[in-house]
Amino acid sequence: MTTRRRRFRTIDERVAKEIARLRRRYPDYGRRRLAQLLREKNIEVNESELRRFLRYKAPTGQVMKDRNLFGLPSSVFGGPPEVDP
């Protein structure tokens, strides 16, 4: 009889629900900020494990937002040229 090893040591169902709640509330936060928010709630999570968990649970086809912070046309960053109507 084989026993299944848990995929994540510090992330159980309760912590996973809290991570999902924080991801919905702060979609732009990365693993470091999420880890900080979890620590503020007295939930200890290993950061490398959190990184693996977020990669494992990320929705497929997730698209990053365009981070055009300088107000430049997107063609400067390799995107399609913007067309003025």
Secondary structure as UniProt FT lines:
FT   HELIX           13..25
FT   TURN            27..28
FT   HELIX           31..40
FT   TURN            41..42
FT   HELIX           47..57
FT   TURN            60..61
FT   HELIX           74..77
//
